[in-house]
Amino acid sequence: MKELKIGFIGFGLIGGSIARALKKINPDVYLYAYDYHKNKPSSDLAAALHDGNLNEITFSLDKGIPECDFIFLCAPVLANIAYVKQLKAFIKPTCILTDVGSVKGNIHTTIEEIGLEKQFIGGHPMTGSEKTGYLNSYALLLENAYYILTPTKKSPKDKVALLYHLVKKMGSIPILLEAKEHDEITAAISHVPHIIAAQLVNLIKDSDDKAEKMRALAAGGFKDITRIASSSPVMWQNICLTNATDIKRLLDRYIQSLRDASEALGHLNEDYLYQMFDQAGEYRNSIPNKSIGLMKKVFEIYLDIMDEAGAIATIATLLASNQISIKNIGIIHNREFEEGVLRIEFYDQMAEENAISLLKKYNYRVYER
């Protein structure tokens, strides 16, 4: 059987996680990664080579990459578009070219302009982390995550099927969409919320006093709803620049909804205010929370504990002795929007479920999100 060769251009959190997943399902797959640093590998790529999650690093796009059966473009959106133009001269006709960007329109336009429609299938794994870089990557990042594929009008069905099944083998849930539909959806459920979160944090920063009392009290609910504001500024700058039309259209609608809310406050419109919160709550509660979407699900629980020495250590020891790994643990001081004094975050759903079962067995009151 012919050895499968796969290339990566861009090798951070997502690229590294895909590489780990590929090695997990097929240890014999041969993985290349392009390094734009000349002659000396970046620390991330050197680490991946040392770990065995890469087989070879190339410092030129015409070395190694042309031999690949698949090429994953994992750089920021605008960089991927620039790389596509360079790759046209090197990739073989049978190669499947794909990306992992969260905007599809611009790269599809470029692909059409340079005549690579028969080889390109857009991709977007709907997963991530507040941490970046290869060292924070792991194969399970893709587990049960939606992975959007956006074929071109000329993408051969057999190539779409190959990438579809590869994504499925990595543990993700592949979904086929048109590029335009993808960008409209992501603008609504990811891009606009990131702008809102960033500006909400900036509002608090600019409204705070010299003693920074707002910052000191901004825990619990506020920190939860603005978690995504900590994402990479370069990545989100690229996303905004490449999906500006859809984002602006939806952002303008959101701004109008805020004006409506402001007017309702000005007129003390009881009915409007009630309906605003009631409809939002009902719809939010209908959104499934077990699959990983565009904003990575946080596996966390809250529980009540006695205010006594060793209370947190007791719980940590209990979980550790049952092989349940904790990602983060801490006291919640602002519990205006949360039940439970102790918040525990886990790496995956299985750990969360095992912890809930174990803690309830020991009569802890656990609050699930």
Residue pairs with C-beta under 8 A, 6 or more apart in sequence:
3 28
3 29
3 30
4 26
4 28
4 29
4 30
4 69
4 70
5 29
5 30
5 31
5 32
5 67
5 68
5 69
5 70
6 22
6 29
6 30
6 31
6 32
6 68
6 69
6 70
6 71
6 72
7 31
7 32
7 33
7 34
7 64
7 65
7 68
7 70
7 71
7 72
8 15
8 18
8 19
8 31
8 32
8 33
8 34
8 54
8 71
8 72
8 74
9 33
9 34
9 61
9 65
9 71
9 72
9 73
9 74
9 75
9 80
9 83
9 87
10 72
10 73
10 74
10 75
10 76
10 79
10 80
11 19
11 33
11 44
11 45
11 48
11 54
11 74
11 134
12 44
12 74
12 132
12 133
12 134
12 137
13 128
13 129
13 131
13 132
13 133
13 134
13 136
13 137
13 141
14 74
14 100
14 125
14 127
14 128
14 137
14 141
15 33
15 72
15 74
15 100
15 134
15 137
16 44
16 48
16 53
16 133
16 134
16 135
16 136
16 137
17 127
17 137
17 138
17 139
17 141
17 142
18 72
18 74
18 100
18 125
18 142
18 170
19 31
19 33
19 48
19 53
19 54
19 137
20 53
20 137
20 138
20 139
21 139
21 142
21 170
21 171
22 29
22 31
22 170
23 29
23 31
23 52
23 53
23 139
24 139
25 169
25 170
30 55
30 56
31 53
31 54
31 55
31 56
32 54
32 55
32 56
32 57
32 58
32 64
32 65
32 67
32 68
33 45
33 48
33 54
33 56
33 57
33 58
34 57
34 58
34 59
34 60
34 61
34 64
34 65
35 41
35 42
35 45
35 57
35 58
35 59
36 59
37 59
38 59
39 59
41 49
41 57
44 133
44 134
44 135
45 54
45 57
45 134
46 57
47 134
47 135
48 54
48 134
49 55
49 56
49 57
56 64
58 64
58 65
61 83
61 86
61 87
61 90
62 89
62 90
65 71
65 87
65 90
65 91
66 90
66 91
66 92
67 92
68 91
68 92
68 95
69 94
69 95
69 96
70 95
70 96
70 97
70 98
70 163
70 166
71 87
71 91
71 95
71 96
71 97
71 98
72 98
72 99
72 100
72 123
73 80
73 83
73 84
73 97
73 98
73 99
73 100
73 101
74 80
74 99
74 100
75 83
76 101
76 234
76 235
76 238
77 101
77 102
77 103
77 106
77 107
77 235
77 238
77 239
77 241
77 242
78 238
78 241
78 242
79 238
80 99
80 101
80 107
81 106
81 107
81 110
84 97
84 107
84 110
84 111
84 114
84 116
84 120
85 110
85 114
87 97
88 114
88 115
88 116
91 97
91 119
93 119
95 119
96 119
96 121
96 159
96 162
96 163
97 116
97 119
97 120
97 121
98 120
98 121
98 122
98 123
98 149
98 163
99 107
99 122
99 123
99 124
100 123
100 124
100 125
101 107
101 122
101 124
101 239
101 242
102 124
102 186
102 190
102 191
102 239
102 294
103 183
103 186
103 238
103 239
103 242
103 243
104 122
104 124
104 150
104 179
104 180
104 182
104 183
105 179
105 180
105 183
105 242
105 243
106 242
106 243
107 120
107 122
108 120
108 122
108 150
108 152
108 179
111 117
111 120
111 152
112 152
117 152
117 153
117 154
117 155
118 152
118 154
118 155
118 156
119 159
120 152
120 155
121 149
121 150
121 151
121 152
121 155
121 159
121 160
121 163
122 148
122 149
122 150
122 151
122 152
122 179
122 182
123 147
123 148
123 149
123 150
123 163
123 167
124 147
124 148
124 150
124 182
124 186
125 142
125 145
125 146
125 147
125 148
125 172
126 145
126 146
126 147
126 148
126 292
126 293
126 294
127 141
127 142
127 145
127 172
127 292
127 296
128 141
128 231
128 296
129 136
129 141
129 296
130 227
130 230
130 231
132 232
139 170
139 171
140 171
140 347
140 348
142 170
142 171
142 172
143 171
143 172
143 348
144 171
144 172
144 173
144 291
144 292
144 349
145 171
145 172
145 173
145 291
145 292
146 172
146 173
146 175
146 291
146 292
146 293
147 167
147 170
147 172
147 173
147 174
147 175
148 174
148 175
148 176
148 177
148 182
149 160
149 163
149 164
149 167
149 174
149 175
149 176
149 177
150 176
150 177
150 178
150 179
150 182
151 160
151 176
160 176
164 174
164 176
167 174
168 174
173 291
177 185
183 243
183 246
184 246
186 243
186 294
187 243
187 246
187 247
187 249
187 250
188 250
189 293
189 294
189 295
190 294
190 295
191 239
191 240
191 243
191 246
191 247
191 250
192 247
192 250
192 251
192 254
193 228
193 295
194 228
194 229
194 231
194 236
194 239
195 240
195 247
195 251
196 254
197 225
197 226
197 227
197 228
197 229
198 229
198 236
200 225
200 226
200 229
201 226
201 229
204 214
204 215
204 218
204 222
205 215
207 214
208 214
208 215
217 334
218 334
219 332
219 333
219 334
220 332
220 333
220 334
220 335
220 336
220 337
220 338
221 334
221 336
221 337
221 338
222 334
222 337
224 337
224 338
227 298
228 295
240 247
260 272
261 272
261 273
261 276
263 269
264 272
264 273
264 276
265 273
289 297
289 369
290 297
290 349
291 297
297 349
298 345
298 369
299 327
299 345
299 346
299 347
299 348
299 349
299 351
299 352
300 343
300 344
300 345
300 346
300 352
300 369
301 340
301 343
301 344
301 346
301 352
301 355
301 356
301 359
301 366
301 367
301 368
301 369
302 332
302 338
302 339
302 340
302 341
302 342
302 343
302 344
302 366
302 367
302 369
303 315
303 340
303 341
303 342
303 344
303 359
303 364
303 365
303 366
303 367
304 340
304 341
304 342
304 364
304 365
305 311
305 312
305 315
305 341
305 342
305 364
312 329
312 331
312 342
315 329
315 342
315 344
315 359
315 364
316 326
316 329
318 358
318 359
318 362
319 325
319 326
319 344
319 355
319 358
320 326
322 354
322 358
324 346
324 351
324 354
324 355
324 358
325 346
325 347
325 351
326 344
326 345
326 346
327 345
327 346
327 347
328 343
328 344
328 345
329 342
329 343
329 344
329 345
330 342
330 343
331 341
331 342
331 343
332 338
332 340
332 341
332 342
332 343
335 341
338 367
339 367
340 365
340 366
340 367
344 355
346 352
346 355
356 366
356 368
359 366
360 366
